[in-house]
Amino acid sequence: MSERHPNAGPYKDRHGRTRWRFRRAGKTIQLPGEPGDPAFEAAYLAAVEGRPPPGKPTARVTRLPSAAVPRSLRAAWRMVPIRLPEWQRLGPASKLRQSRIAEGFLASKVTEEAELLWGDVLVSDLRRRHLRTIIAAMSDRPHAARHLLVVIKRMILVALDEEWIDNDPSYKLRHRPEYVGRKAWPESVRQQFEKRWAIGTTPRLAYALGLWLGNRRGDIATLTPKAIEGDKIRIVQRKTGRELVLDITPMLAEVLAVADLSGPTILKTAYGEPFSINSLTGRMADWTKAAGIPPGYTLHGLRKTLGKMLAEGGATTRQIMDTLGHTAIAHAELYSREAEQERLASDGMAAVVKLVASRKKQAG
């Protein structure tokens, strides 16, 4: 061993040539040349410091797009077509739709800050609270939440069959949690919110945009000042791609008149930045709580409120569709049927009251 180079020493290779190597903690590193050579000294210093030898390329690990961590959610999904008979009974359209939903979920981040994708999460690490959080974030899209829960359940079923897990974290999990509502806001609740949050505040602006535009939270969060065109506002729906041109009602104009429209979006955080779609849901929950309003009154509930008001005001199904941006007539007809039911029920009960009064008069 060299005194100037601790842990380094010469040896004879099988050809009888003298070579040098660095040995420490059971690890051996070959050194080029001899002591005093620049290459030797650089390699020796790197070995002492635990670095790769200079000039030696570091191996790059490239992950193939199709790779799946063993026993992960992605690995389970890859086995669904092979292991589940239920999958074979699905039609081509259903298989394609569920595959798109699954791939979108698996490619999404566990949190906005983390780099970990849901596809790389081990099935054994998936907890019921994780699924509840995922579903709660989709409270304004219950149909999408239901479809996502279906494909996740397929992954869990594979994991159970393969004995990767012993318990089903999705057992009896509802795709629409009881604490999440899509209720229309009655007049009393709207008055309570407006009393707590005056015009000029961010909560009131979010409320007004949600109520008087009747669009989804993603469209509200990303709406820019450029969308305002005189007494109209232009919205391109994120979900459907439909372009809507809506009147700016006097109620909305009153709120926009004192709003900061310098951008980048109409609705901004206290730091002047756009709200993320998920955070806007949470903030509305905070604002309604501060107003003393019970849980269940959401941004999407304001969309339903406008639909209900349109129907009660006599708007046609087509008018409701073109205001709210529905692509299916069945959705818009729900508002019309509800309003019609209330009118018919009221007229019916009025007839009963008239009948009872008439009989009393005859008996007297």
C-alpha positions as CSV (number, residue, x, y, z in Angstrom):
1,M,0.0,0.0,0.0
2,S,1.3,3.5,-0.9
3,E,1.9,5.9,2.0
4,R,0.8,8.8,-0.2
5,H,-2.2,6.9,-1.4
6,P,-3.9,5.1,1.5
7,N,-6.1,2.1,0.5
8,A,-4.4,2.0,-2.9
9,G,-1.8,-0.6,-3.9
10,P,-0.2,-2.4,-6.9
11,Y,-0.9,-5.9,-8.0
12,K,0.1,-8.2,-11.0
13,D,-2.6,-8.9,-13.5
14,R,-2.8,-12.3,-15.4
15,H,-0.4,-10.9,-18.0
16,G,2.2,-10.0,-15.4
17,R,1.7,-6.3,-15.7
18,T,1.6,-4.1,-12.7
19,R,-1.7,-2.3,-12.1
20,W,-3.1,-0.2,-9.3
21,R,-6.4,-0.5,-7.5
22,F,-8.2,1.2,-4.6
23,R,-9.8,-1.1,-2.0
24,R,-12.0,0.0,0.9
25,A,-14.9,-1.5,2.8
26,G,-14.9,-4.5,0.5
27,K,-15.1,-2.4,-2.7
28,T,-12.4,-2.4,-5.3
29,I,-11.9,0.3,-7.9
30,Q,-9.3,0.0,-10.7
31,L,-6.9,3.0,-11.1
32,P,-5.4,4.0,-14.4
33,G,-1.6,4.4,-14.8
34,E,0.7,4.9,-11.7
35,P,1.0,7.3,-8.8
36,G,2.0,10.7,-10.1
37,D,0.1,10.4,-13.4
38,P,-2.7,13.0,-13.7
39,A,-5.2,10.3,-14.6
40,F,-4.2,8.2,-11.6
41,E,-4.4,11.1,-9.2
42,A,-7.8,12.2,-10.5
43,A,-9.2,8.7,-10.3
44,Y,-7.7,8.1,-6.8
45,L,-9.3,11.4,-5.5
46,A,-12.7,10.4,-7.0
47,A,-12.5,7.0,-5.3
48,V,-11.7,8.5,-1.9
49,E,-14.6,10.9,-2.3
50,G,-17.0,8.2,-3.5
51,R,-17.4,9.8,-6.9
52,P,-17.5,8.2,-10.3
53,P,-14.1,8.2,-12.0
54,P,-13.5,11.3,-14.2
55,G,-14.2,10.8,-17.8
56,K,-16.1,7.6,-17.2
57,P,-19.7,7.9,-18.5
58,T,-22.4,7.4,-15.9
59,A,-25.0,4.9,-16.8
60,R,-28.4,6.4,-17.5
61,V,-31.5,4.6,-16.5
62,T,-34.2,5.2,-19.0
63,R,-37.7,4.1,-18.1
64,L,-39.7,2.7,-20.9
65,P,-43.2,4.1,-21.2
66,S,-44.7,0.7,-20.9
67,A,-42.8,-0.2,-17.8
68,A,-44.7,-1.0,-14.6
69,V,-43.6,-1.2,-11.0
70,P,-44.2,-4.7,-9.7
71,R,-47.5,-5.0,-7.8
72,S,-48.3,-1.4,-8.6
73,L,-51.7,0.0,-9.8
74,R,-50.3,0.1,-13.3
75,A,-49.2,-3.5,-13.1
76,A,-52.7,-4.5,-11.9
77,W,-54.3,-2.6,-14.7
78,R,-52.1,-4.5,-17.2
79,M,-53.5,-7.7,-15.9
80,V,-57.2,-6.7,-16.0
81,P,-57.8,-7.9,-19.6
82,I,-56.1,-11.2,-18.8
83,R,-57.4,-12.0,-15.3
84,L,-60.9,-10.6,-15.2
85,P,-63.8,-12.4,-17.0
86,E,-65.9,-9.3,-16.5
87,W,-63.6,-7.4,-18.9
88,Q,-64.2,-9.9,-21.7
89,R,-67.9,-9.3,-21.5
90,L,-67.6,-5.6,-22.1
91,G,-68.1,-4.1,-25.6
92,P,-65.3,-2.4,-27.6
93,A,-66.6,1.1,-26.8
94,S,-66.8,0.3,-23.0
95,K,-63.3,-1.1,-23.1
96,L,-61.9,1.9,-24.9
97,R,-63.6,4.3,-22.5
98,Q,-62.5,2.5,-19.4
99,S,-58.9,2.2,-20.7
100,R,-58.7,6.0,-21.3
101,I,-60.0,6.7,-17.8
102,A,-57.5,4.3,-16.3
103,E,-54.5,5.6,-18.3
104,G,-55.4,9.2,-17.4
105,F,-55.6,8.3,-13.7
106,L,-52.4,6.3,-13.7
107,A,-50.5,9.1,-15.4
108,S,-51.7,11.7,-12.9
109,K,-49.6,12.9,-9.9
110,V,-50.6,11.8,-6.4
111,T,-50.4,15.4,-5.4
112,E,-49.6,18.6,-7.4
113,E,-46.3,19.0,-5.6
114,A,-45.1,15.3,-5.7
115,E,-43.5,13.6,-8.7
116,L,-45.0,10.2,-7.8
117,L,-47.6,9.0,-10.2
118,W,-50.7,7.0,-9.2
119,G,-49.5,4.3,-11.6
120,D,-46.4,3.7,-9.6
121,V,-48.2,3.4,-6.2
122,L,-48.2,-0.1,-4.8
123,V,-51.7,-1.5,-4.5
124,S,-50.8,-2.4,-0.9
125,D,-50.2,1.2,-0.2
126,L,-53.6,2.4,-1.4
127,R,-55.8,3.3,1.5
128,R,-59.5,4.1,1.7
129,R,-58.7,7.7,2.6
130,H,-56.8,8.1,-0.6
131,L,-59.9,6.9,-2.6
132,R,-62.2,9.2,-0.6
133,T,-59.9,12.2,-1.4
134,I,-59.8,11.3,-5.1
135,I,-63.6,11.1,-5.2
136,A,-64.2,14.3,-3.2
137,A,-62.0,16.2,-5.7
138,M,-64.5,15.1,-8.3
139,S,-67.6,16.2,-6.4
140,D,-68.8,18.3,-9.3
141,R,-68.5,15.4,-11.7
142,P,-70.2,12.5,-10.0
143,H,-70.5,10.5,-13.3
144,A,-66.8,10.8,-13.9
145,A,-66.1,9.8,-10.3
146,R,-68.3,6.7,-10.7
147,H,-66.5,5.6,-13.9
148,L,-63.1,6.2,-12.3
149,L,-64.1,4.2,-9.2
150,V,-65.2,1.3,-11.5
151,V,-61.7,1.0,-13.1
152,I,-59.9,1.4,-9.8
153,K,-62.0,-1.4,-8.4
154,R,-60.9,-3.6,-11.3
155,M,-57.3,-3.0,-10.4
156,I,-58.1,-3.9,-6.8
157,L,-59.9,-7.0,-7.8
158,V,-56.8,-8.2,-9.7
159,A,-54.6,-7.5,-6.7
160,L,-56.9,-9.5,-4.5
161,D,-56.9,-12.4,-6.9
162,E,-53.1,-12.3,-7.2
163,E,-52.9,-12.1,-3.3
164,W,-51.0,-8.8,-3.4
165,I,-53.5,-7.5,-0.8
166,D,-55.9,-9.1,1.7
167,N,-58.5,-6.4,2.0
168,D,-60.5,-4.2,-0.5
169,P,-60.0,-0.5,0.4
170,S,-62.9,0.4,-1.9
171,Y,-65.5,-1.9,-0.1
172,K,-68.9,-0.1,-0.1
173,L,-67.2,3.2,-1.0
174,R,-69.8,5.6,-2.6
175,H,-68.8,7.5,-5.7
176,R,-70.7,10.5,-4.3
177,P,-69.9,10.9,-0.6
178,E,-72.7,12.0,1.6
179,Y,-70.9,15.1,2.7
180,V,-70.6,16.3,-0.9
181,G,-73.7,17.8,-2.4
182,R,-74.8,19.2,-5.7
183,K,-77.8,21.0,-4.3
184,A,-79.2,24.1,-5.8
185,W,-78.9,27.2,-3.6
186,P,-82.3,28.3,-2.3
187,E,-83.0,32.0,-2.0
188,S,-82.4,32.1,1.8
189,V,-78.9,30.5,1.4
190,R,-78.0,32.9,-1.4
191,Q,-79.1,35.9,0.7
192,Q,-77.0,34.5,3.6
193,F,-73.9,34.3,1.4
194,E,-74.4,37.7,-0.1
195,K,-74.9,39.3,3.4
196,R,-71.5,37.8,4.6
197,W,-69.5,38.6,1.4
198,A,-70.0,42.0,0.0
199,I,-69.5,43.1,-3.6
200,G,-65.8,43.7,-4.1
201,T,-64.6,40.6,-2.2
202,T,-63.2,37.5,-3.9
203,P,-65.8,35.1,-2.5
204,R,-68.6,37.3,-3.9
205,L,-66.9,37.4,-7.3
206,A,-66.5,33.6,-7.4
207,Y,-70.1,33.3,-6.4
208,A,-71.4,35.7,-9.0
209,L,-69.4,34.1,-11.8
210,G,-70.6,30.6,-10.7
211,L,-74.3,31.7,-10.4
212,W,-74.8,34.1,-13.3
213,L,-72.7,32.2,-15.9
214,G,-73.8,28.7,-14.8
215,N,-70.6,27.0,-15.9
216,R,-68.2,24.5,-14.3
217,R,-65.5,25.4,-11.8
218,G,-62.7,24.8,-14.4
219,D,-64.3,27.4,-16.7
220,I,-64.8,29.8,-13.9
221,A,-61.2,29.5,-12.6
222,T,-59.6,30.0,-16.1
223,L,-61.9,32.8,-17.4
224,T,-59.8,35.8,-18.5
225,P,-60.7,39.5,-18.8
226,K,-60.4,39.1,-22.6
227,A,-63.5,36.9,-22.5
228,I,-65.6,40.1,-21.7
229,E,-66.8,41.6,-25.0
230,G,-69.0,44.6,-24.1
231,D,-72.2,43.3,-22.6
232,K,-71.4,39.7,-23.5
233,I,-68.9,37.1,-22.2
234,R,-67.4,34.3,-24.3
235,I,-66.6,30.9,-22.7
236,V,-65.0,27.9,-24.3
237,Q,-65.9,25.0,-22.1
238,R,-63.0,22.9,-21.0
239,K,-65.0,19.7,-20.8
240,T,-67.0,19.9,-24.1
241,G,-65.0,22.4,-26.2
242,R,-68.3,24.2,-26.8
243,E,-68.1,28.0,-27.3
244,L,-70.8,29.9,-25.4
245,V,-71.6,33.6,-25.7
246,L,-73.7,34.7,-22.7
247,D,-75.2,38.0,-21.7
248,I,-73.7,39.7,-18.7
249,T,-76.7,40.1,-16.5
250,P,-77.1,43.3,-14.4
251,M,-76.4,41.2,-11.3
252,L,-73.1,40.0,-12.7
253,A,-72.3,43.5,-14.2
254,E,-72.6,45.0,-10.7
255,V,-69.9,42.6,-9.4
256,L,-67.6,42.9,-12.4
257,A,-67.7,46.7,-12.2
258,V,-65.5,46.8,-9.1
259,A,-63.4,43.7,-9.9
260,D,-59.7,43.9,-10.7
261,L,-59.7,42.9,-14.4
262,S,-55.9,43.4,-14.9
263,G,-55.4,39.7,-15.5
264,P,-54.3,37.1,-15.9
265,T,-57.7,35.7,-14.9
266,I,-60.9,37.4,-13.7
267,L,-60.8,35.4,-10.4
268,K,-57.5,35.6,-8.6
269,T,-56.0,34.6,-5.3
270,A,-54.7,37.2,-2.7
271,Y,-51.4,36.9,-4.5
272,G,-52.8,37.9,-7.8
273,E,-52.5,34.3,-9.2
274,P,-55.2,32.2,-10.8
275,F,-56.9,29.7,-8.6
276,S,-56.3,26.0,-9.4
277,I,-59.4,24.1,-10.1
278,N,-59.2,21.9,-7.0
279,S,-58.3,24.7,-4.7
280,L,-61.4,26.7,-5.8
281,T,-63.6,24.0,-4.6
282,G,-61.9,24.0,-1.2
283,R,-62.1,27.8,-1.0
284,M,-65.8,27.9,-1.7
285,A,-66.3,25.4,1.1
286,D,-64.4,27.8,3.4
287,W,-66.4,30.8,2.3
288,T,-69.8,29.1,2.8
289,K,-68.7,27.9,6.2
290,A,-67.7,31.4,7.2
291,A,-71.2,32.5,6.1
292,G,-72.7,30.0,8.4
293,I,-74.0,27.9,5.5
294,P,-74.1,24.1,6.1
295,P,-71.9,21.8,3.9
296,G,-73.2,20.7,0.5
297,Y,-73.6,24.1,-1.3
298,T,-70.9,24.1,-3.9
299,L,-69.8,25.9,-7.0
300,H,-71.5,23.3,-9.1
301,G,-74.6,23.8,-7.0
302,L,-74.7,27.4,-8.4
303,R,-74.7,26.0,-11.9
304,K,-77.7,23.9,-10.9
305,T,-79.3,26.9,-9.3
306,L,-79.2,28.9,-12.6
307,G,-80.6,25.9,-14.4
308,K,-83.5,25.7,-12.0
309,M,-84.1,29.4,-12.2
310,L,-84.1,29.2,-16.0
311,A,-86.7,26.4,-16.0
312,E,-88.9,28.2,-13.4
313,G,-88.7,31.4,-15.5
314,G,-90.2,29.4,-18.5
315,A,-87.0,28.9,-20.5
316,T,-87.2,26.1,-23.1
317,T,-85.1,23.0,-22.9
318,R,-83.0,24.3,-25.8
319,Q,-82.4,27.6,-24.1
320,I,-81.3,25.9,-20.9
321,M,-78.9,23.7,-23.0
322,D,-77.4,26.7,-24.8
323,T,-77.0,28.7,-21.5
324,L,-75.4,25.9,-19.5
325,G,-73.5,24.3,-22.4
326,H,-75.2,20.9,-22.0
327,T,-74.6,18.6,-25.0
328,A,-77.3,16.0,-24.0
329,I,-80.9,17.1,-23.9
330,A,-81.6,14.7,-21.0
331,H,-79.5,16.9,-18.7
332,A,-81.4,20.1,-19.5
333,E,-84.8,18.3,-19.3
334,L,-84.1,17.5,-15.7
335,Y,-84.5,21.2,-14.8
336,S,-87.6,21.6,-16.9
337,R,-89.2,18.4,-15.4
338,E,-88.4,19.6,-11.9
339,A,-89.9,23.0,-12.5
340,E,-93.0,21.5,-14.2
341,Q,-93.4,19.1,-11.3
342,E,-93.5,21.9,-8.8
343,R,-96.0,23.9,-10.9
344,L,-98.3,20.9,-11.4
345,A,-98.1,19.8,-7.8
346,S,-99.0,23.3,-6.7
347,D,-101.9,23.5,-9.1
348,G,-103.0,20.0,-7.9
349,M,-102.9,20.9,-4.3
350,A,-104.8,24.2,-5.0
351,A,-107.5,22.0,-6.6
352,V,-107.7,19.9,-3.4
353,V,-108.0,22.9,-1.2
354,K,-110.8,24.3,-3.5
355,L,-112.6,20.9,-3.3
356,V,-112.4,20.7,0.5
357,A,-113.6,24.3,0.8
358,S,-116.5,23.5,-1.5
359,R,-117.6,20.5,0.4
360,K,-117.5,22.4,3.7
361,K,-119.7,25.1,2.1
362,Q,-122.2,22.5,0.9
363,A,-122.2,20.8,4.4
364,G,-122.8,24.1,6.1
